[in-house]
Amino acid sequence: MDFSGIYRQERFHEGIKNSSWVEVQGLPGSNCYCDEEAMDSIRKKIQKFSAQGIHFIDSGNYHYMSRIWLEKIQEPFRLLLFDNHTDMQPPAFGGILSCGGWAADSLSSLPYLKEIVLVGPSEEDFLQIDPSFQKRTRFLGGKAAGQENVLYDFLQELPMDLPFYFSIDKDILDKADAATAWSQGEMKLDTLLEALKRMGKRMKTSGTPLLGVDICGEWDGDALEGKEKNDRANRRLLELFVSENLLCKEEDKDQI
């Protein structure tokens, strides 16, 4: 999804035969907040697409796109969200969808979303969200989220009775592995990749479907180093989902 033009400066997507570009660059009412006109325009542009797929949705300013992709899911599911922030803040301007409150909006308005598994934010931030949202959230936060054994054990205990949708904001990563527009966590990219790989194996063993994935957290600065870090991270995430055959068909593996 081309909101800012950043993906035209990255190379991770080169060579993918079945990729699609959604042009939304310069769309009024879409930066950080998404007003009704912008939402109507976005819905029309993605009307032909299902939630299934790997959706790159630009910087964290547009993480609300997860909410718009999730509304396409018409069966009970869980959301596994990797993010340095809760994204459950109350909106500052009425009921407008925002990058900081889309997860709460999803819990409130999407009947098929049964639970969020939230990995990354601080305990302090989590305790500030509405108690009704806390009750519907499995949470692993702060430095514990970046500790491999703690993270892997936490994911190992997740029930496999519902399909999952994954949403990944690269601001959960250490600054050595990504550069984003928001404050960042301390998780290593290798740790995130291993966590996703283990989740994928559990889901395949239990027959639990993965309904879709989105990835955000692009760099909105001018420094070339930040773009190169994110390009590498995006490439490794994309390669993981394809090589592990989590969303793509076996015959699609040669497309990257």
FENHUQUI-V711424 format. One record per backbone hydrogen bond with DSSP energy under -1.0 kcal/mol. CO is the residue of the C=O (numbers start at 0). NH is the residue of the N-H. E is the energy in kcal/mol with one decimal. If there is no record, write none. Layout:
co & nh & e
CO & NH & E
CO & NH & E
This chain:
co & nh & e
0 & 2 & -1.3
1 & 23 & -1.6
2 & 25 & -1.0
4 & 7 & -1.1
5 & 8 & -1.8
10 & 13 & -1.9
12 & 15 & -1.7
21 & 1 & -2.7
23 & 26 & -1.8
28 & 34 & -2.2
30 & 32 & -1.8
31 & 98 & -2.5
34 & 38 & -2.6
35 & 39 & -2.5
36 & 40 & -2.1
37 & 41 & -2.6
38 & 42 & -2.8
39 & 43 & -1.8
40 & 44 & -1.9
41 & 45 & -1.8
45 & 48 & -1.6
52 & 212 & -2.4
54 & 214 & -2.7
57 & 216 & -1.1
58 & 61 & -2.1
59 & 62 & -1.7
61 & 64 & -2.4
62 & 65 & -2.0
63 & 67 & -1.2
64 & 68 & -2.5
65 & 69 & -2.9
66 & 70 & -1.2
68 & 71 & -1.6
69 & 72 & -1.9
76 & 113 & -2.4
77 & 164 & -1.8
78 & 116 & -3.6
79 & 166 & -2.7
80 & 118 & -3.0
81 & 168 & -2.8
86 & 102 & -1.7
86 & 103 & -1.2
92 & 95 & -1.9
96 & 33 & -3.0
97 & 101 & -1.0
99 & 88 & -2.7
100 & 104 & -2.1
101 & 105 & -2.3
102 & 106 & -2.0
103 & 107 & -2.0
104 & 108 & -2.3
105 & 109 & -2.2
109 & 112 & -1.2
111 & 76 & -2.4
114 & 78 & -2.3
115 & 137 & -2.5
116 & 80 & -3.2
117 & 139 & -2.5
118 & 82 & -2.4
120 & 141 & -2.0
121 & 125 & -2.2
122 & 126 & -2.3
125 & 128 & -1.4
129 & 132 & -1.3
129 & 133 & -1.8
130 & 134 & -2.0
133 & 136 & -1.7
135 & 115 & -2.3
137 & 117 & -2.9
139 & 119 & -2.6
141 & 144 & -1.1
142 & 145 & -1.0
143 & 146 & -1.1
146 & 150 & -2.8
147 & 151 & -3.0
148 & 152 & -2.3
149 & 153 & -2.2
150 & 154 & -2.4
151 & 155 & -2.1
152 & 156 & -1.1
154 & 157 & -1.3
162 & 77 & -2.7
163 & 210 & -3.4
164 & 79 & -2.9
165 & 213 & -2.0
166 & 81 & -2.7
167 & 215 & -2.6
168 & 171 & -1.9
169 & 172 & -1.8
170 & 184 & -2.3
171 & 186 & -1.7
173 & 176 & -2.0
173 & 177 & -1.1
186 & 173 & -2.9
187 & 191 & -2.1
188 & 192 & -2.8
189 & 193 & -2.2
190 & 194 & -2.3
191 & 195 & -2.4
192 & 196 & -2.4
193 & 197 & -2.6
194 & 198 & -2.3
195 & 199 & -2.5
196 & 200 & -2.1
197 & 201 & -2.3
198 & 202 & -2.6
199 & 203 & -2.4
200 & 204 & -2.4
201 & 205 & -2.1
202 & 207 & -2.6
208 & 163 & -2.2
211 & 165 & -2.4
212 & 54 & -3.3
213 & 167 & -2.7
214 & 56 & -2.4
215 & 169 & -2.0
222 & 226 & -1.2
223 & 227 & -2.3
224 & 228 & -2.2
225 & 229 & -2.0
226 & 230 & -2.3
227 & 231 & -2.1
228 & 232 & -2.3
229 & 233 & -3.0
230 & 234 & -2.2
231 & 235 & -2.4
232 & 236 & -2.4
233 & 237 & -2.7
234 & 238 & -2.7
235 & 239 & -1.9
236 & 240 & -2.1
237 & 241 & -1.8
238 & 242 & -3.3
239 & 243 & -2.5
240 & 245 & -1.9
241 & 244 & -1.2
248 & 251 & -2.0
249 & 252 & -1.4
251 & 254 & -1.9
